[in-house]
Amino acid sequence: MNDRTTALAEPVTDDVLTRPFTGASPYDDYVHASVLNSMQHPLTDAPDEMGFLVTTQVMELWFTLIVHEWRTARVAFAKDDLRAAMDALVRSRRALTALNGAWAPIAALTPYQFNGFRAAFGKASGFQSAMYRHMEFLLGDKSAGLLRAHRGDPAVHEALGETYREPTLYDEVLAFLHRQGLHVPLRVRERDVTGPYTSDPGVVEMWREIYTGPQHHPHLALGELLTDIAELITRWRSEHVLVVRRAMGAKPGSAGSAGLAWLEQRAARPVFPELWEVRGDL
């Protein structure tokens, strides 16, 4: 054996990396990995339950990041800072792409595999996720009933109530564009923001003006970025429908919900509707 081979076989050591920590590692102090890794508590011996728990928890973390970025963008639009708003929306687009990929560990569950642990979560259901509700409220899909469902947890209810009462991300986009000289109808600018956003022909016309104008204008780039986000949300909802259909068919969902029928109804709800409608006018 030559010296070069011997040198390659020897493990590389680094005194900084091997020095004992005082307490938890600085990495754990910052990331709290030990906390994250202690939060999986399967209730059955079913081999697929761990994957279901981890997938769901990872999605909750992506929800948190997406909500953070949309709030950042909303504040930036209110300040007429398009660059900062676009940066936050681009970051959220990346997070949404990762969120969609998070379905992979459970996307192919068979009914037998899913039934192996389904009874363990009792009345728990994904539609009870408060952070996902923040996402939908920020998108304009608001519901007093879905807010009311969280009254049993005062802190969660109050935080979600703030998002419910505040303008949506899209409201701030439209207000910004109006201040930039585009016409957004007064009825849209002064709408009750606690109600669900619905399409308005005046907003369709505003987007038509943008899309028929200069093809490299920042406002058109904004429209396309919002369309990307709407598409990714729609794809996530549609993937959810497919995962449920594959694992349990059309049976009633957890907590007595309509299951697949309810998810299909939600998946059909448009995100930023005028951005889709305007394409038929171009």
C-alpha positions in Angstrom: 0.0 0.0 0.0 1.5 3.3 -1.0 1.6 6.5 1.1 -1.1 8.1 -1.1 -3.6 5.3 -0.5 -2.9 5.4 3.2 -3.5 9.1 3.3 -6.8 8.8 1.5 -8.0 6.1 3.9 -7.3 8.1 7.0 -10.4 10.0 8.3 -10.2 13.7 8.2 -10.5 15.4 11.6 -11.2 19.0 12.5 -10.7 20.1 16.0 -13.4 22.7 15.7 -16.0 20.1 14.6 -15.0 17.5 17.2 -14.7 19.8 20.2 -17.4 18.8 22.7 -20.4 21.2 23.0 -21.4 22.9 26.2 -25.0 21.8 26.3 -26.9 21.5 23.0 -25.0 22.1 19.8 -25.2 25.6 18.3 -27.0 24.1 15.4 -29.7 22.7 17.7 -30.0 26.0 19.5 -30.8 27.7 16.2 -32.8 25.1 14.3 -34.4 23.3 17.3 -33.9 20.0 15.4 -34.2 18.0 18.7 -37.7 19.6 19.2 -38.8 18.9 15.7 -37.5 15.3 15.8 -39.4 14.6 19.1 -42.8 15.5 17.7 -43.7 12.3 15.9 -45.8 10.0 18.0 -47.4 7.3 16.0 -50.4 5.8 17.7 -50.4 2.4 15.8 -47.9 -0.1 14.6 -48.8 0.6 11.0 -45.6 1.2 9.0 -47.1 4.1 7.0 -48.2 6.2 9.9 -44.8 7.7 10.5 -44.6 8.9 6.9 -48.1 10.4 7.2 -47.2 12.3 10.4 -43.9 13.6 9.0 -45.4 14.6 5.7 -48.2 16.5 7.5 -45.8 18.3 9.8 -43.5 19.3 7.0 -46.5 20.7 5.2 -47.3 22.8 8.2 -43.8 24.3 8.2 -44.2 25.1 4.5 -47.5 26.8 5.3 -45.8 28.9 7.9 -43.1 30.1 5.5 -45.6 30.8 2.7 -47.8 32.9 5.1 -44.7 34.8 6.3 -43.8 35.6 2.7 -47.3 36.7 1.7 -47.5 38.9 4.7 -44.1 40.4 3.8 -45.4 41.0 0.2 -48.6 42.5 1.5 -46.8 45.1 3.6 -44.4 45.9 0.7 -47.4 46.5 -1.7 -48.9 48.8 0.9 -45.7 50.8 0.9 -45.5 50.8 -3.0 -42.3 48.8 -2.8 -42.8 46.5 -5.8 -39.3 45.1 -5.8 -39.6 43.9 -2.2 -43.1 42.6 -2.8 -41.9 40.6 -5.9 -39.0 39.2 -4.0 -41.3 37.9 -1.3 -43.7 36.4 -3.9 -40.8 34.7 -5.7 -39.6 33.2 -2.4 -43.2 32.0 -1.8 -43.3 30.4 -5.2 -40.2 28.3 -4.4 -41.9 27.3 -1.1 -45.1 26.4 -2.9 -43.1 24.2 -5.3 -41.5 22.4 -2.3 -44.9 22.1 -0.6 -46.3 20.4 -3.7 -43.4 17.9 -3.6 -44.1 17.1 0.0 -47.0 14.8 -1.1 -44.6 12.2 -2.4 -44.2 10.0 0.8 -47.9 9.4 1.1 -49.2 10.0 -2.5 -49.5 6.2 -3.3 -51.1 5.0 0.0 -53.5 2.1 -0.7 -56.8 1.9 1.2 -55.4 -1.0 3.2 -52.3 1.0 4.2 -54.3 4.1 5.0 -56.8 2.1 7.1 -54.0 0.8 9.1 -53.8 4.0 11.0 -56.7 6.1 9.9 -58.8 5.4 13.0 -56.0 6.6 15.2 -56.5 10.3 14.4 -60.1 10.2 15.3 -61.7 13.6 14.7 -58.5 15.2 13.4 -58.6 16.5 9.8 -56.4 18.6 7.7 -59.1 21.1 7.1 -58.7 22.1 10.8 -55.1 23.4 10.1 -55.0 27.0 11.3 -52.0 27.9 9.3 -53.5 26.6 6.1 -56.6 28.7 7.0 -54.2 31.8 7.2 -53.1 30.9 3.7 -56.6 30.8 2.3 -57.7 34.0 4.1 -54.7 35.8 2.6 -55.7 34.5 -0.8 -59.2 35.9 -0.3 -61.1 32.7 0.5 -62.5 33.9 3.8 -65.2 32.2 5.9 -66.6 33.3 9.2 -67.7 29.7 9.9 -64.1 28.4 9.5 -62.8 31.1 11.7 -65.5 30.3 14.3 -64.4 26.7 14.4 -61.1 27.8 16.2 -62.8 29.5 19.1 -61.8 26.8 21.5 -58.1 27.9 21.2 -58.1 31.7 22.1 -54.6 32.4 20.8 -55.1 30.6 17.5 -58.5 32.2 17.1 -57.3 35.7 17.7 -54.3 35.3 15.3 -56.6 33.9 12.6 -59.1 36.6 13.3 -56.6 39.3 12.5 -55.9 37.7 9.1 -59.7 37.4 8.6 -60.2 41.1 9.3 -57.2 42.4 7.3 -57.0 43.1 3.6 -56.0 40.1 1.6 -52.7 39.9 -0.4 -54.7 40.4 -3.6 -56.5 43.5 -2.1 -53.1 45.1 -1.5 -52.0 44.2 -5.0 -55.1 45.9 -6.5 -54.7 48.9 -4.2 -51.1 49.2 -5.3 -52.0 49.0 -9.0 -54.7 51.7 -8.6 -52.1 54.0 -7.0 -49.9 53.3 -10.0 -52.6 54.9 -12.3 -54.6 51.8 -13.3 -58.3 51.8 -12.7 -59.6 49.5 -10.0 -63.3 50.1 -9.4 -64.3 51.8 -6.1 -66.6 48.9 -5.2 -63.5 46.6 -5.2 -61.3 49.0 -3.3 -63.9 49.6 -0.6 -65.3 46.0 -0.4 -65.8 44.3 2.9 -62.5 42.4 3.2 -64.0 39.9 5.6 -66.0 38.4 2.7 -64.7 36.1 0.1 -63.1 37.8 -2.9 -65.2 37.4 -6.1 -64.3 38.3 -9.6 -65.1 41.8 -10.8 -65.3 42.8 -14.5 -63.6 46.1 -13.8 -60.5 44.2 -12.5 -60.6 41.9 -15.6 -60.5 45.1 -17.7 -57.5 46.4 -15.7 -55.6 43.2 -16.2 -56.5 43.3 -19.9 -54.9 46.7 -20.1 -51.8 45.4 -18.5 -51.6 42.3 -20.7 -52.1 44.1 -24.0 -49.5 46.8 -23.0 -45.7 46.5 -23.1 -44.8 42.8 -22.8 -41.8 43.5 -20.4 -43.6 45.9 -18.1 -43.2 45.1 -14.3 -47.0 45.0 -13.9 -47.2 42.2 -16.4 -44.4 40.4 -14.6 -46.4 40.8 -11.4 -49.5 39.3 -13.1 -47.5 36.3 -14.3 -46.0 35.8 -10.9 -49.4 35.9 -9.2 -50.6 33.4 -11.9 -47.7 31.1 -11.0 -48.8 31.2 -7.4 -52.4 30.6 -8.2 -51.5 27.6 -10.4 -49.3 26.1 -7.6 -52.1 26.5 -5.1 -54.5 24.8 -7.5 -52.1 22.0 -8.2 -51.6 21.4 -4.4 -55.4 21.3 -3.9 -55.8 18.9 -6.9 -53.0 16.7 -5.6 -54.8 16.6 -2.3 -57.9 15.4 -4.0 -56.0 12.6 -5.8 -54.2 11.5 -2.7 -57.5 11.2 -0.8 -59.3 9.5 -3.8 -56.5 6.9 -4.0 -56.4 6.2 -0.2 -60.1 6.2 0.7 -62.2 6.9 -2.3 -65.5 8.8 -1.7 -66.0 7.7 1.9 -66.9 10.4 4.5 -63.8 12.3 5.8 -62.4 12.6 9.2 -64.5 14.5 11.8 -67.6 13.8 9.8 -66.6 16.0 6.8 -67.8 15.2 3.3 -64.2 14.0 2.5 -63.5 13.9 -1.2 -66.6 15.9 -2.2 -65.5 18.8 0.1 -62.0 18.7 -1.2 -63.2 18.8 -4.8 -65.4 21.8 -4.1 -62.5 23.6 -2.5 -60.1 22.7 -5.3 -62.5 24.3 -7.9 -62.4 27.7 -6.2 -60.3 30.1 -8.3 -57.3 31.9 -7.0 -56.9 35.5 -8.3 -59.9 34.8 -10.7 -59.5 37.8 -13.0 -56.0 36.7 -14.0 -57.5 33.5 -15.5 -60.6 35.2 -17.0 -58.6 37.9 -18.8 -56.8 35.3 -20.9 -60.0 34.6 -22.8 -60.1 38.3 -23.8 -56.6 38.5 -25.3 
